[in-house]
Amino acid sequence: MPSFLPSPRSTRFRSRRRRTAKGFSLVEMLVAVAIIGLLVGLVGPAAMRQLGNSRVKAAEAQIAQLRSAIDIYTIDTGRLPDEDRGLDALITWDGDTPGWNGPYLRDGKMPVDPWGSPYIYMLDNGQVRVRSLGADRQPGGDGQAADITG
């Protein structure tokens, strides 16, 4: 082999070959960005639906906890909370309810529904109803905007 050509084993030749092999081409980067965009387009709506369903399930769980607290309040005091006091009867004593042994909710705080609205307490012919107005914060609705009652 002539001496003016670098041998394939020489350090200079190998380092030049390594430099050209590093990195990604513009086409490879565009393909990767396109694939990521497709994944986000396909997975994004499903993830948002799951988030909405999670909020509904969280509201149902909180309503069940409120109902349990109302049951314990009723056992302690011998009566249901008045409709005018509502759920506040679970966290503050009015000074007039014998047997009150609260607060009946963790940390003495009233939870709000997953959409940031307060729960609604109603007595319907002696039956307790605790309700969230749902995502639209309006009575009625359907889907994720439907009222959640327990």
HELIX and SHEET records of a PDB file:
HELIX    1   1 THR A   11  ALA A   21  1                                  11    
HELIX    2   2 LEU A   26  THR A   77  1                                  52    
HELIX    3   3 GLY A   86  LEU A   90  5                                   5    
HELIX    4   4 ARG A  106  GLY A  108  5                                   3    
HELIX    5   5 GLY A  143  ALA A  145  5                                   3    
SHEET    1   A 3 ILE A 120  ASP A 124  0                                        
SHEET    2   A 3 GLN A 127  SER A 132 -1                                        
SHEET    3   A 3 ILE A 148  THR A 149 -1                                        
END                                                                             
